[in-house]
Amino acid sequence: MSLRWHILGAGNLGSLAGAALQRAGFDICHTGARHGAADASLHRHLIYPDGRQESCQWPGDTTGPITHLLIATKAQDTATALLPVLPRLRAAATLVRLQNGLGSLDGLPLPADCRIIEAISNSGAWRAGDTINVVAENPTWMGDGGAAALTPPDWFDALQPHWPALHWHVDMRRQQWLKLSVNAVINPLTALHDCPNGALCDDPALRAHAARLADEADQLLARLDPDWPNDTLVRALHLARATAQNTSSMRADYRAGRPTEIDYINGWLLRQAAPLALPMPAHAAIVAALH
């Protein structure tokens, strides 16, 4: 196919997405300067749970026009990475945001006519150099929630057979909130206490702290959505058990001294609570602690 995708942020999920787009026959290149010389070729070697291996080689492009852009940087890096790219966006460009958290595009001078598609992936992977070790290929949802939400873009049908468990979802807001509410419990607690996910189930003090964070999230989201299920703690503990030995991305960033996504997860909840005058002391405290 002649359609070209630019990838901004070829980390774990960005590389998985790029590999799926390449299998679908799209032309792939990376942009930005996070991976050495921005115009240099980028290599990724993916190892899947069933033993399959896949090699990808994507050229760099720092000057070409962009019609389709996959944004897979960490949320806190979005502005720095995206601003230099904005002048290259063509009219009615498509941006797919594959990131944890919400609000990473807020306030950025995006073209008024661009289509922003949100993507939520529950796949797991870790990287060692150029090798992406895929732990699990779990469902991914895409959708934009706009007037065209019922109709996926033309490229989606070509991509779906090559991206395991990829679905178009009309109500992406609910899917985003479901994931964010769980991340707002597991990620900051495991980062602050430097523990694997399963510790939230095994340690009574951590479980009690998780319950306070979950309760505050449910109170807020129920105010924003009367049909909110109020089950954040149940979902968080279920995921923590299923990934008991895993290290959350926030824990990994915090241990390495890197900025975390806290402002786009718990911080996003606090920003929604402020106009409602809804106190969220547990979330405010953990944001302050991780800063």
N, C-alpha and C positions, 0 to 999 in steps of 0.2 A: 504494500500500500504506500501511497505518497505522503500520507499524513505523518508529520513529524512531531514527536513529543520531546520537550525539554524537561529534564529532571533537576530540581533544585533541592539538594540534600540526598545523596545516595548512601544513606546509612542502612540500617537493617531493613526497615519497611520500604524505604525508597528503592533499595536494590531488588527486593522481592517484586515490587510493583513494576520496576523497569524490566525485569526478566519476563514478567507476564505480558507486558506490552510488546516486547521483542518477539515472544513466541507467537503473538497475534499478527505479526508481520509489519508492525509500525516501525518507522525510522526513529531511533533513539539517540539522544545526545545529552550530555550533562552541561550545566551552566553554573556560574558562580566559582568562587576561588577557595572553597573549603577543603578541596582535595588536591593540594599542590597547585601546579600551574593550571590556571583556569581553562586554557585551551588545549591541555594535554589529554591524551586518551585515558579513560578510567576503566580498570579491569575489576571484575567481580567474579568470584568462583563460589557458587552456591551448592551446599550439600543438604539434601532433603532427608526427612526422617526415614524414608524407605530405602535410603542408600543412593538414590539418583543424584547425579552431579551435573551441573550446568555452568558453562563459562560464558561470560558476557564481556564485550569490549565496546565501550561507548566513547565516541569522540567528544572532545570539548568544543563548546561554541560560546564565544563571548560577544559576538557582534550580530549574529543573524536574527531575523525576525522571529517572533514567538507567537504561535497561534494556539498551542496547547501546552500548558505548564503544570507539571506535578510538583506540588510544594510538600516536601517531606522533611524539612529541617525541624529541629526542636522548636517548639513554640516561641521560646525566649530569643531565638536567633532569627526569627522571621523578618523583622524590619531590616536588620543589617544585611541579610542575604537578598531580600526581595527588592529593596529600593533601587539598586543599580540596574535591575532587570526591567523595571517598569517602562522605560522609554522604548523598549524593544517589543512590547506587546502590541499586536495588531488589533484592528477593530473587531469587536465581538469575540475576543480571545476567551478561551476556556481555561479556568484555573481549578485544579483538583487539589483540595487541602487534605492531606493525609497526615494528621498530627494528633497528639494528645491535647486535651484541654480545649478551651474556647476563647475567642477574643483576640487571636493572634493577628488578624487582619484589620482589627478596629483602628480607625484613625489613619490608615495608610491611603495615599492618594491613588486608589485604583481607578482605572477607566470606568466611566459610568455604564458602558455597554458590555463589560465583560461578564461572563457567566461563571459564578462560583459554585462548584460542586463539592459538597462535603463527603469525606470518605472516613469510615470507621473500620479499623481492622483489629481483630483479636488474635492475629497470628503472633507467634513468638520466634525470635531469632537472636543470635549473638554473633558478634564479629570479631575475628582475629586477623588483623591486617586486611588483605583483600578477600578473605574467605568469610562468607556468611553461612553460619551453621543454623539451619532452620529447625526449630524445636517442634513447632506445630503450625500447620496451615489451617486456620480456623476461619469462620465466615467473615466476609467483608461486605459492608453496605455502602452504597453510594446514593446520593440524592441531593437536590438543591432546594427543595421546599418552596420554589417559586412557581410562577404561572405554568412553567413547563415541567413541573414535578412529575406529572403522570406519564410523561414521554421521555424516555432516556435519549441521550444524544445518539447520532447515527453510529458512532464508533463503539458504543457499548455492546451491541450484539456481537461484533467481531471480537471483542476482548473477553466476553464472558466465558467462552469455552476454555480459555487459556489461563484464567485466574480462578483457582479453586474456590468454590462456594462464594462467588461474587453475586450480589443481589442489588437490584434497584429498589430503593425504599422511598415511599411517599412521605412519611412522617419522620424525617431525619432528626427533627428537634428532640423527639422522645428518645430515639436511639442515642443521640449525643448525651442527653442528660442521664440516661441509664449508665452509660460508661463513665461519664465524669463523676457521678456520685460515688461509684465504687473506687475510682482512682483517688478521690478526695479522702478516702479512708485508708486504703492500703499504702499508697505511695508515700505520703508524708510520715506516717508512723514508722514504716520500715526504714526510711531515710534517717529520721531523727534518732531512732534506737539502734540503727545499724544491724538489722536482723532480716532473715528471710521472711517471705510472706506468711509461712505457716505459723510463725510466732504469734500472730494475732489470734489464732485459735487456741494456742497452747498456754499462753501467759495470761493469767486472770487480769492483771493490771492493764496490759495492752488491749485485751478484749473490752474492758470497761471504757478505755479511752476511745476505742473504735465505736462503741455504742453511742458515746456522746457526739462524735463527729457525724455518725449516720443519722442520729435523731435531729440534729440541727439542719443537715442537708434535706431531710424529709420535710421538716417544717417549712423551709423556704420553697422547695419545689412544689409542695402541695398548695402554697399560696399562688404560685405561678401557673399551676396546672391542677384544676380540681380533680382530675382523674389520676393523679400521681399515685402509684401503688404503695408508697410508704414502706418499702421493704429493703432499704439500702443495706442495713446490717446483715440481713439474711444473704443477700447477693454477694456482699463483700466477703463474708466468712466462707461462703461456698467457693468463691474464686481463690481465696487464700489457701483453702485446703487442697484444691485441685492443682495449685502451683506452689506447694508448701516449700520446696527447696529453691524456688526462683528468687532472684534479686530484682526488685522493681527498678525501672529506669531512673526514678528519682533517687533511690538509694545509690545507684551506680554513679550518678552525676555528683551527688553530695560527697561521697567518699573520695571522688577524684578532684574535689575542689572546684567543680564547674557550676555555673548557675543552673538552677533547676527550673522545672515547669510550674512551680508552686503558684505563681501569679496568674496562670491560665487555668488552674484547677481550683484549688481552695480560694485563691484570690478572686477568681471569676464569681464564685458563690458570694463572697463578701460584697462585691460590687453590685450584685443583684439584690442583696439584702438591704443595702444602704437606703435606697429610696423608700423602702417599706418600713424603715425604722425597726427592722427585725434584728435583735441581738444574736450574734453567733460567736460567743466567747471562745469556744473550743477551736474553731477555725481561725479566728483572729490570733489566738495564742500560738498555734502551730505554724502559721505563716510567719509571725514574728521570730519564732525560734529558728526556722530554716533560713531566714534572711541573715 
